[in-house]
Amino acid sequence: MIARAALVLALGSLPSAALAWTKPPPDDACRAAPFEGAAFTLCQAVPGKQTLRLVDRGPDGKPLRSFAKLKAAGGKTPVAFAMNAGMFDARGLPVGLLVIDGKPQKPLAQGKGSGNFFLKPNGVFYEDATGWHVVDTATYATDQHDGLTFATQSGPMLLVDGALNPQIAADGPSRKLRNGVCVDAKGVAWFAISEKPVSFGRFARLFRDKIGCRDALYLDGTVSSLWDPAADRQDARAPLGPIVVAEQSK
């Protein structure tokens, strides 16, 4: 979902040697995952096996907006998968917090507004010295983040401490393609994308009942897209904003 607010902050660019796809990763990071009669794809990033980074601009300083441009940027490290990672405006600039390579690009948004991003509580997916985390925005605002590497803010939270966000119906009438992220008790980051339109409630239960996470964050809908090199999949359904990339480290 594209937010309409105009943003003028310049964002960090993607180093030209950050990514690669010249060979497939040694094993598949993504797999099909049926749940409650719907089709999903789950991708996992395991500490020590994959590293995660956020990107938003290419070497030319312009927003990437697509996996094709991400691929064209070149690099040396095999890409396990990539997925859109946060809501954005019409120019592809993030609505909320964005930290790339430890450098703040856009501050935390704690105000009110319309649309899914502002459906409270919203939240943040980030990496610091202790690993990957998903927390609600209020918690992020009060916690310490030593060694912060990246952060992206989106909304709403799908799960908070094991419970569905109270503003999400169990199986409401809205049906969209959806993608999101959670981090399990072992520190594994799980990314999910629906293959067909689904409700918020079903999507939230996927993270709780199939993956086993207690906190999960909605990343976006309709534009939700996945690049899975091992499956020769590169979605191109809509222009993207920030992108999370899982690089194969082992």
C-alpha positions in Angstrom: 0.0 0.0 0.0 1.5 3.3 -1.0 1.3 6.2 1.4 0.6 9.7 0.0 2.7 11.8 2.3 5.5 13.6 0.5 8.9 12.9 1.9 12.0 14.8 0.9 14.8 13.2 3.0 17.7 11.7 1.0 18.2 8.0 1.7 21.3 5.8 1.7 22.3 4.1 -1.5 23.2 0.5 -2.3 27.0 -0.2 -2.6 27.6 -1.6 -6.1 29.3 -4.7 -4.7 26.7 -5.5 -2.0 24.7 -8.2 -3.7 25.0 -11.0 -6.2 22.9 -13.7 -8.0 25.4 -15.2 -10.4 25.0 -18.6 -8.7 22.1 -20.0 -6.6 22.6 -20.3 -2.9 23.6 -23.7 -1.6 20.1 -24.6 -0.4 16.7 -23.1 -0.7 15.7 -20.5 1.9 12.1 -20.4 0.8 9.4 -23.0 0.7 5.7 -23.4 0.1 3.6 -23.5 3.2 -0.2 -24.2 3.0 -2.2 -22.9 6.0 -6.0 -22.8 6.7 -6.6 -23.7 3.0 -4.5 -20.8 1.6 -1.1 -20.9 -0.1 1.8 -19.1 1.4 5.6 -19.0 0.8 7.9 -18.8 3.9 11.5 -17.7 3.7 13.8 -18.0 6.7 17.0 -16.2 7.6 19.1 -18.2 10.1 21.7 -16.4 12.1 25.2 -17.5 10.9 23.7 -18.9 7.7 22.2 -15.8 6.2 22.8 -12.1 6.8 20.1 -9.4 6.3 20.4 -5.9 5.1 18.0 -3.2 3.9 18.4 -1.4 0.6 16.5 1.4 -1.0 18.7 3.1 -3.6 21.0 1.9 -6.3 24.6 3.0 -7.1 23.1 6.0 -9.0 21.4 7.3 -5.9 17.9 6.7 -7.2 15.3 4.5 -5.6 15.6 0.9 -6.8 11.8 0.3 -6.9 12.2 -3.3 -8.3 14.1 -6.5 -7.9 15.2 -6.1 -11.5 17.2 -3.0 -10.6 18.4 -4.7 -7.4 19.7 -7.5 -9.6 21.3 -5.1 -12.1 23.3 -3.5 -9.3 25.6 -6.5 -9.2 27.8 -7.9 -6.3 29.8 -10.8 -4.9 27.6 -12.4 -2.2 24.9 -14.9 -3.3 21.3 -13.7 -2.6 19.1 -16.2 -0.8 15.9 -14.1 -1.2 14.6 -10.5 -1.1 11.3 -9.1 -0.2 9.6 -5.6 0.0 10.1 -4.3 3.5 7.9 -1.4 4.6 5.4 1.1 3.4 6.3 4.0 1.2 5.1 7.1 -0.7 4.5 7.6 -4.4 8.2 8.2 -4.9 9.3 5.0 -3.1 10.4 6.8 0.0 9.6 5.2 3.4 6.7 6.5 5.6 8.3 5.6 8.9 11.6 4.8 10.5 14.4 3.6 8.2 18.0 2.8 9.2 20.4 1.5 6.6 23.9 0.3 7.5 23.6 1.9 10.9 22.7 5.3 9.4 19.3 6.8 10.2 17.5 7.8 7.0 14.0 8.6 8.3 12.9 9.1 11.9 10.4 7.0 13.9 6.8 7.9 13.1 4.7 8.0 16.3 1.8 10.2 15.1 -1.7 9.5 13.9 -2.8 9.0 10.3 -4.9 6.9 8.0 -4.2 3.5 6.4 -2.6 0.3 7.6 0.7 1.9 8.6 -1.1 3.9 11.3 -3.3 1.1 12.6 -2.0 0.8 16.1 0.0 -0.7 17.4 2.4 -0.5 14.4 6.0 -1.8 14.8 9.6 -2.1 13.8 11.7 -4.9 12.4 15.4 -4.3 13.2 18.8 -5.7 13.8 21.2 -4.7 16.7 24.1 -6.3 18.4 21.9 -8.9 19.9 20.2 -10.1 16.7 17.0 -9.6 14.8 13.8 -8.3 16.5 10.2 -7.4 15.9 8.6 -5.0 18.5 5.8 -2.5 18.6 6.7 1.1 18.0 6.2 2.2 21.6 8.6 -0.4 22.8 11.2 0.4 20.2 11.0 4.1 21.2 12.0 3.3 24.8 14.5 0.5 24.3 18.2 0.8 23.8 19.6 -0.3 20.4 23.3 -0.8 20.8 25.0 -1.7 17.5 21.8 -0.9 15.5 22.4 -2.1 11.9 19.1 -1.7 10.2 15.5 -0.8 11.0 12.2 -0.5 9.1 8.9 0.6 10.5 5.5 -0.6 9.2 2.1 -1.5 10.4 0.1 -2.8 11.9 1.6 -5.4 14.2 -0.1 -8.7 13.5 0.8 -10.3 16.8 1.8 -8.8 20.1 3.0 -11.1 22.8 1.2 -14.1 21.2 -2.2 -12.4 20.7 -3.7 -11.1 17.5 -3.7 -7.3 17.3 -7.1 -6.4 18.8 -7.9 -4.2 15.8 -7.7 -7.2 13.4 -10.8 -9.4 12.9 -10.5 -13.1 13.0 -11.3 -13.3 9.3 -12.4 -9.9 8.1 -13.8 -9.1 4.6 -10.6 -7.4 3.3 -8.6 -9.8 1.1 -5.2 -8.7 -0.2 -1.9 -10.2 -1.1 0.1 -9.7 2.1 3.7 -10.1 3.4 5.2 -9.8 6.9 8.0 -10.8 9.2 8.5 -12.3 12.6 11.5 -13.6 14.7 11.1 -16.8 16.6 12.5 -17.8 20.0 15.7 -19.1 18.3 16.4 -15.8 16.6 15.4 -17.0 13.2 13.7 -14.3 11.0 10.7 -15.6 9.1 9.3 -13.8 6.1 5.9 -14.8 4.7 4.0 -13.9 1.6 0.6 -15.0 0.5 0.1 -16.4 -3.0 -3.5 -15.3 -3.1 -5.4 -12.6 -1.3 -6.1 -13.4 2.4 -7.5 -11.7 5.4 -5.5 -10.0 8.1 -6.6 -12.6 10.7 -5.5 -15.6 8.7 -2.2 -14.0 7.9 -1.6 -13.2 11.6 -2.4 -16.8 12.6 0.1 -18.1 10.1 2.8 -16.5 12.1 1.5 -17.7 15.5 0.1 -21.1 14.7 2.4 -22.4 11.9 5.7 -20.6 12.6 5.4 -20.2 16.3 6.2 -16.5 16.7 4.8 -14.3 19.4 5.3 -10.9 17.7 4.8 -10.3 14.0 4.8 -7.3 11.8 2.8 -6.6 8.6 5.1 -5.3 5.9 2.6 -4.5 3.1 -0.2 -5.7 0.9 -1.1 -5.7 -2.8 2.5 -4.8 -3.8 3.8 -7.7 -1.7 6.7 -9.3 -3.7 9.4 -11.9 -3.5 12.6 -12.6 -5.3 13.7 -16.2 -4.8 16.7 -16.9 -7.1 16.6 -20.7 -6.3 13.0 -21.0 -7.6 13.7 -18.6 -10.5 11.0 -16.3 -9.1 11.2 -12.5 -9.4 7.9 -10.8 -8.8 7.3 -7.5 -10.7 3.7 -6.7 -9.9 4.3 -3.1 -8.6 7.0 -0.5 -7.8 8.6 -1.1 -4.4 10.0 0.9 -1.6 12.6 -0.4 0.9 13.8 -4.0 0.3 15.2 -6.5 2.7 17.8 -8.8 1.2 19.0 -12.1 2.7 22.5 -12.8 1.7 23.9 -16.3 1.9 26.8 -16.4 4.3 27.3 -20.2 4.5 
